[in-house]
Amino acid sequence: MLSTRVKLTAAFVAGLVATLFLAVLAARNNAVYHDVAQYAAAQGDLAARIITDAAQSGEKVVSSSDTALVQSLSPKVIERLQSVPGFIVIVDTAGRGVYRSGDVMRLQTIDMTTLFGQLADLPKSGEALIFSLDSLQEKVLFVSHTLAGNPDGLSRIASGALATRASTVPREYLLDATVIVPLIIVAAGVGAFLFLGRTQRQLAEITTEMAAITDGRSLHRRLALSEETTDFADLVTTLNAMVARLETSFAGLRRFTADASHELKTPLAVLRADVERAMAETSSQNERMVALEEALQEVRRMTDLVESLLTLARADEGRFDSQSSCYPWCRKSTRPR
């Protein structure tokens, strides 16, 4: 059967493994989405640079005021933007989409509606927005880029990437999962086992000292607080208090036994003397009757003593009102000697 020390160590290691697994998994997921966001941001920066460079060179970015999304941009700008991979959407200051990349154009109508509905709530501070598209059956992450100066009425660019781009585990996480985490678990398990061993030794020392107090003659001993038992100071104090109460109870029991023995010794001696006098051959009939009468009185006295002892016993057991009990010697003066 496994010891408590081994069971507690195993429980600690199991909890640590579960905690580390969840922590590494959460950290990996955060890092995965961070990598996707960086990729999407890089594509958005590239698209923003294309538009900014065209505006700074004097080239007209928007060639038409038509509300059609693609035709409203300059063909040269469109040609450059089409070289940028991923999901790219450009909107003007009125919030209308003026450009969609090829990946966006291939989406179904319902996903297109979902996309533009989500992009309307996309933060402009560069924070990422993650949502699902039914036709792709996976999540897409979008990042917003504000176009400085609103060239030709363009407001911002939303660039996105599929979450599957981070399906491979980064090398540093493989190192953590295969080397660092097992080392942490082993070190923590060994540390817990050693710590519990110290605790077990402390309890064993306390148990040994308590086992040495085997009877009422050794109740004067007390558990000592040593370096090995400092962690169980409250337990040692409680046990010492219990032993002190036991010592007091045993002392009272010894006093009671001695007093009861003394009270019974006297009537027994008198009873023996009366019986011997009644049995003497030289005793007359009258002397024998007197001796028997005295013996009968001593028997009654001892009967009262025994009944008082029974009363005290019942009181200790809670079956009798202790206030009504009387020690045997409290009524000795009521009987003539």
C-alpha positions as CSV (number, residue, x, y, z in Angstrom):
1,M,0.0,0.0,0.0
2,L,1.3,3.4,-0.9
3,S,2.3,5.7,2.0
4,T,0.6,9.0,2.6
5,R,3.8,10.8,1.6
6,V,3.8,9.1,-1.8
7,K,0.1,9.8,-2.3
8,L,0.4,13.5,-1.4
9,T,3.4,13.8,-3.7
10,A,1.5,12.2,-6.6
11,A,-1.5,14.4,-6.0
12,F,0.8,17.5,-6.0
13,V,2.6,16.5,-9.2
14,A,-0.7,15.7,-10.9
15,G,-2.1,19.1,-10.1
16,L,1.1,20.8,-11.2
17,V,1.1,18.9,-14.5
18,A,-2.5,20.0,-15.2
19,T,-1.8,23.6,-14.2
20,L,1.4,23.8,-16.4
21,F,-0.4,22.1,-19.3
22,L,-3.2,24.7,-19.2
23,A,-0.7,27.5,-18.8
24,V,1.4,26.4,-21.7
25,L,-1.7,25.8,-23.8
26,A,-3.0,29.3,-23.1
27,A,0.4,30.8,-23.7
28,R,0.7,29.0,-27.0
29,N,-2.7,30.1,-28.1
30,N,-2.0,33.7,-27.3
31,A,1.3,33.5,-29.1
32,V,-0.3,31.8,-32.1
33,Y,-2.9,34.6,-32.5
34,H,-0.1,37.1,-31.8
35,D,1.9,35.6,-34.7
36,V,-1.2,35.7,-37.0
37,A,-1.9,39.3,-36.0
38,Q,1.7,40.3,-36.8
39,Y,1.4,38.6,-40.2
40,A,-1.9,40.4,-40.9
41,A,-0.4,43.7,-39.7
42,A,2.5,43.3,-42.0
43,Q,0.2,42.8,-45.0
44,G,-1.8,45.8,-44.0
45,D,1.3,47.9,-43.6
46,L,2.4,46.9,-47.1
47,A,-1.0,47.9,-48.6
48,A,-0.9,51.2,-46.7
49,R,2.6,51.9,-48.0
50,I,1.4,51.3,-51.6
51,I,-1.4,53.8,-51.2
52,T,0.8,56.4,-49.3
53,D,3.6,56.1,-51.9
54,A,1.2,56.6,-54.7
55,A,-0.4,59.7,-53.0
56,Q,3.0,61.2,-52.2
57,S,4.2,60.7,-55.8
58,G,1.3,62.7,-57.1
59,E,-0.5,59.7,-58.6
60,K,-4.3,59.7,-58.3
61,V,-5.3,56.9,-56.0
62,V,-9.0,57.1,-56.6
63,S,-9.9,57.2,-60.3
64,S,-13.6,57.3,-60.1
65,S,-16.4,58.4,-57.8
66,D,-18.4,55.3,-58.7
67,T,-19.7,53.4,-55.8
68,A,-18.5,50.1,-57.3
69,L,-15.8,48.9,-54.9
70,V,-13.0,47.9,-57.2
71,Q,-13.5,50.4,-60.1
72,S,-13.2,53.4,-57.7
73,L,-9.4,52.9,-57.3
74,S,-6.7,53.6,-59.8
75,P,-5.9,50.6,-62.0
76,K,-2.2,51.0,-61.1
77,V,-3.0,51.0,-57.4
78,I,-5.3,48.0,-57.8
79,E,-2.5,46.1,-59.7
80,R,-0.1,46.8,-56.8
81,L,-2.6,45.9,-54.2
82,Q,-3.4,42.6,-55.8
83,S,0.2,41.5,-55.1
84,V,-0.5,41.7,-51.4
85,P,-1.7,38.3,-50.1
86,G,-4.4,37.8,-47.5
87,F,-7.7,39.5,-46.8
88,I,-7.5,43.2,-47.6
89,V,-10.4,45.7,-47.4
90,I,-10.0,49.4,-47.9
91,V,-12.8,51.8,-46.8
92,D,-13.2,55.5,-47.4
93,T,-14.1,58.3,-44.9
94,A,-17.8,57.5,-45.4
95,G,-17.3,53.9,-44.3
96,R,-17.8,52.4,-47.8
97,G,-15.6,49.6,-49.0
98,V,-13.6,50.7,-52.1
99,Y,-11.3,47.7,-52.4
100,R,-11.5,44.0,-51.7
101,S,-8.6,41.6,-52.3
102,G,-9.0,38.3,-54.2
103,D,-9.5,36.3,-51.0
104,V,-12.3,38.6,-49.9
105,M,-14.0,38.4,-53.4
106,R,-14.0,34.6,-53.2
107,L,-16.2,34.6,-50.0
108,Q,-19.8,33.7,-50.2
109,T,-22.5,36.4,-49.9
110,I,-23.4,35.5,-46.3
111,D,-19.7,35.6,-45.3
112,M,-19.3,38.9,-47.1
113,T,-22.1,40.3,-45.0
114,T,-20.6,38.9,-41.8
115,L,-17.2,40.3,-42.8
116,F,-18.4,43.9,-43.3
117,G,-20.6,43.8,-40.3
118,Q,-17.6,42.8,-38.2
119,L,-15.3,45.3,-39.8
120,A,-17.7,48.1,-38.9
121,D,-16.8,47.4,-35.2
122,L,-13.1,46.8,-35.8
123,P,-11.1,49.0,-33.4
124,K,-9.0,51.6,-35.1
125,S,-6.2,51.3,-32.6
126,G,-4.6,48.3,-34.1
127,E,-6.3,45.7,-31.8
128,A,-7.1,42.4,-33.5
129,L,-10.6,41.1,-34.1
130,I,-11.3,37.4,-34.5
131,F,-14.4,35.9,-36.0
132,S,-15.6,32.8,-38.0
133,L,-16.6,32.6,-41.6
134,D,-18.9,29.7,-42.6
135,S,-17.5,29.2,-46.1
136,L,-14.0,28.9,-44.7
137,Q,-15.0,26.9,-41.6
138,E,-12.3,28.5,-39.6
139,K,-11.4,31.8,-37.8
140,V,-10.1,34.9,-39.5
141,L,-8.1,37.6,-37.7
142,F,-8.3,41.2,-38.8
143,V,-6.2,44.2,-37.9
144,S,-7.1,47.9,-38.7
145,H,-4.6,50.4,-40.1
146,T,-5.4,54.1,-40.3
147,L,-4.3,56.0,-43.4
148,A,-2.6,59.2,-42.3
149,G,-3.9,62.2,-44.1
150,N,-6.8,60.3,-45.7
151,P,-5.3,60.3,-49.2
152,D,-8.1,60.8,-51.8
153,G,-10.7,60.3,-49.1
154,L,-9.5,56.8,-48.0
155,S,-9.8,56.2,-44.3
156,R,-8.3,52.9,-43.3
157,I,-7.2,49.4,-44.3
158,A,-8.4,46.2,-42.6
159,S,-6.0,43.3,-43.2
160,G,-6.7,39.7,-42.2
161,A,-5.2,36.2,-42.1
162,L,-6.5,32.7,-41.5
163,A,-5.7,31.2,-38.1
164,T,-4.4,28.1,-39.8
165,R,-1.2,30.0,-40.5
166,A,-0.2,29.3,-36.9
167,S,-1.0,25.6,-37.0
168,T,2.6,24.7,-36.5
169,V,4.0,24.9,-33.0
170,P,6.9,27.4,-32.7
171,R,10.3,25.9,-31.8
172,E,10.5,27.7,-28.5
173,Y,7.2,26.1,-27.4
174,L,8.4,22.7,-28.4
175,L,11.5,23.2,-26.2
176,D,9.3,24.3,-23.3
177,A,7.0,21.4,-23.7
178,T,9.7,18.7,-24.1
179,V,12.5,19.9,-21.8
180,I,11.7,22.8,-19.5
181,V,8.3,21.7,-18.3
182,P,9.3,18.1,-17.5
183,L,12.3,19.5,-15.6
184,I,10.0,21.8,-13.6
185,I,7.7,18.9,-12.8
186,V,10.5,16.6,-11.7
187,A,12.1,19.3,-9.6
188,A,8.8,20.2,-8.0
189,G,8.0,16.5,-7.3
190,V,11.4,15.8,-5.7
191,G,11.0,19.0,-3.6
192,A,7.5,18.0,-2.5
193,F,8.7,14.5,-1.6
194,L,11.5,15.8,0.5
195,F,9.3,18.4,2.2
196,L,6.7,15.8,3.0
197,G,9.5,13.5,4.3
198,R,10.4,16.3,6.8
199,T,6.8,16.6,7.8
200,Q,6.6,12.8,8.2
201,R,9.6,12.7,10.4
202,Q,8.1,15.4,12.6
203,L,4.9,13.5,13.0
204,A,6.9,10.3,13.7
205,E,8.8,12.0,16.5
206,I,5.6,13.3,18.1
207,T,4.0,9.8,17.8
208,T,7.1,8.2,19.4
209,E,7.0,10.6,22.3
210,M,3.3,10.1,22.8
211,A,3.7,6.3,22.7
212,A,6.3,6.5,25.5
213,I,3.6,7.9,27.8
214,T,2.1,4.4,28.3
215,D,0.5,4.6,31.8
216,G,-0.4,6.9,34.6
217,R,3.1,6.8,36.0
218,S,4.6,8.6,33.0
219,L,1.9,11.3,32.6
220,H,4.3,13.8,34.1
221,R,6.3,13.9,30.9
222,R,5.6,16.5,28.2
223,L,6.3,16.8,24.5
224,A,9.2,19.1,23.8
225,L,9.3,21.6,20.9
226,S,12.4,20.9,18.9
227,E,13.6,22.1,15.5
228,E,12.0,19.0,14.0
229,T,8.5,19.8,15.5
230,T,8.3,23.6,15.2
231,D,5.8,23.2,12.3
232,F,3.4,21.4,14.7
233,A,3.6,23.7,17.6
234,D,-0.2,23.9,18.0
235,L,-0.5,20.1,17.9
236,V,2.2,19.7,20.5
237,T,0.6,22.3,22.7
238,T,-2.8,20.6,22.4
239,L,-1.3,17.2,23.2
240,N,0.6,18.6,26.3
241,A,-2.7,20.1,27.5
242,M,-4.4,16.7,27.1
243,V,-1.7,14.9,29.0
244,A,-1.9,17.5,31.8
245,R,-5.6,16.8,32.1
246,L,-5.0,13.1,32.1
247,E,-2.4,13.5,34.8
248,T,-4.9,15.5,36.9
249,S,-7.6,12.9,36.4
250,F,-5.2,10.0,37.4
251,A,-4.0,11.9,40.5
252,G,-7.6,12.4,41.5
253,L,-8.4,8.8,40.9
254,R,-5.4,7.7,43.1
255,R,-6.5,10.0,45.9
256,F,-10.1,8.7,45.7
257,T,-8.9,5.1,45.7
258,A,-6.7,5.8,48.7
259,D,-9.5,7.5,50.6
260,A,-12.0,4.8,49.8
261,S,-9.6,2.1,50.9
262,H,-9.0,3.9,54.2
263,E,-12.8,4.3,54.8
264,L,-13.4,0.6,54.1
265,K,-10.4,-0.6,56.1
266,T,-11.7,0.6,59.4
267,P,-15.2,-1.1,59.3
268,L,-13.6,-4.3,58.0
269,A,-11.2,-4.5,60.9
270,V,-14.1,-3.9,63.4
271,L,-16.2,-6.5,61.6
272,R,-13.4,-9.0,61.8
273,A,-12.9,-8.4,65.5
274,D,-16.7,-8.7,66.2
275,V,-16.9,-12.0,64.3
276,E,-13.8,-13.4,66.1
277,R,-15.3,-12.4,69.5
278,A,-18.7,-14.0,68.7
279,M,-16.9,-17.2,67.6
280,A,-14.8,-17.4,70.8
281,E,-15.7,-20.4,73.0
282,T,-15.3,-18.4,76.1
283,S,-17.9,-15.9,75.0
284,S,-21.3,-16.0,76.6
285,Q,-24.6,-15.9,74.8
286,N,-25.1,-12.2,75.6
287,E,-21.5,-11.2,74.5
288,R,-22.1,-13.1,71.2
289,M,-25.3,-11.2,70.5
290,V,-23.6,-7.9,71.2
291,A,-20.7,-8.8,68.9
292,L,-23.1,-9.8,66.1
293,E,-25.1,-6.6,66.5
294,E,-21.9,-4.5,66.2
295,A,-20.9,-6.6,63.1
296,L,-24.3,-6.0,61.6
297,Q,-23.9,-2.2,62.1
298,E,-20.5,-2.3,60.3
299,V,-22.0,-4.3,57.4
300,R,-24.6,-1.5,57.1
301,R,-21.9,1.1,57.2
302,M,-20.0,-0.6,54.4
303,T,-23.2,-0.9,52.5
304,D,-23.6,2.8,52.7
305,L,-20.0,3.3,51.6
306,V,-20.5,1.1,48.5
307,E,-23.7,2.8,47.6
308,S,-21.9,6.2,47.8
309,L,-19.2,4.8,45.5
310,L,-21.8,3.7,43.0
311,T,-23.4,7.1,43.2
312,L,-20.1,8.8,42.3
313,A,-19.5,6.3,39.4
314,R,-22.9,7.1,38.0
315,A,-22.2,10.8,38.3
316,D,-19.0,10.5,36.4
317,E,-20.9,8.7,33.6
318,G,-23.5,11.5,33.5
319,R,-26.3,9.2,34.7
320,F,-26.7,10.9,38.1
321,D,-26.7,14.4,39.4
322,S,-23.2,14.9,40.9
323,Q,-24.6,17.5,43.4
324,S,-26.6,14.8,45.1
325,S,-23.7,12.5,45.4
326,C,-21.9,12.1,48.7
327,Y,-18.4,10.8,49.4
328,P,-18.5,7.7,51.7
329,W,-16.9,9.6,54.5
330,C,-19.4,12.4,54.5
331,R,-21.9,10.2,56.3
332,K,-19.6,8.3,58.6
333,S,-20.6,10.4,61.6
334,T,-24.2,9.3,61.2
335,R,-23.4,5.7,62.1
336,P,-22.5,4.8,65.7
337,R,-19.2,3.0,66.0
